[in-house]
Amino acid sequence: MTTLDRLTADLTTSLKARDTLRTSTLRQVIGAVRHEAKAGAVERELTEDDVLKVLAREVKKRRESAQIYTDAGAPERAATETAEAEIIDEYLPTRLTDEELAALVDAVVADTGASTLKDMGAVMKEATARAQGRADGKALSALVRARLTA
């Protein structure tokens, strides 16, 4: 069962359970996936990785919005955005722990022979490929930068 199929099935379940937050969130996410498929000159079939990228982007948007609402003094809206992000996060692969991420970066640095910040692009490309969407780009970038400047 693909992630999109799972989202659609869970939408039906949440509708029957009258879970308004989950229903609303799943509708938004399914809409974002369909929008991504239709983006561009020709509609295309999204791969599983494409769908996961859309979901990761949606989680990131909601977490950023929650932070903005918190800073603006709107804790109710921040709580809603955080709850939506957690619902979407259920459909993403489990994140790498800090230790696993550090080990991955160390392995990539050793494998590529990188030693300076000039090599950061090559290290980031390989580390991102190995992480397969299970790591935050900012955290990965910060860790690679720290390893290459030390």
Secondary structure, 3 states (H helix, E strand, C coil): CCHHHHHHHHHHHHHHHCCHHHHHHHHHHHHHHHHHHHCCCCCCCCCHHHHHHHHHHHHHHHHHHHHHHHHCCCHHHHHHHHHHHHHHHCCCCCCCCHHHHHHHHHHHHHHHCCCCHHHHHHHHHHHHHHHCCCCCHHHHHHHHHHHHHC
